[in-house]
Amino acid sequence: MFVKFTGTDRTATAINAGQVTFISQVSEGTRIRFGEGRSVTVVEPLEEVMDRLNRTMAFPKT
């Protein structure tokens, strides 16, 4: 499932929640990392990013 965020350049950014491998807070907002060294930085705060990605149900239950 795709989730829409706002990139640091104020453009819409669609994230495939199933490909996210790591999320971290940075000075510009939140960095979302994917496999193979790819990442995108969005302006939404870390807590909001985590909440919106968790609602997709794309992550395995532990």
Summary of the structure (lengths in Angstrom):
residues: 62
radius of gyration: 10.8
end to end distance: 19.4
largest distance: 34.9
contacts: 154
relative contact order: 0.26
helix: 19%
strand: 45%
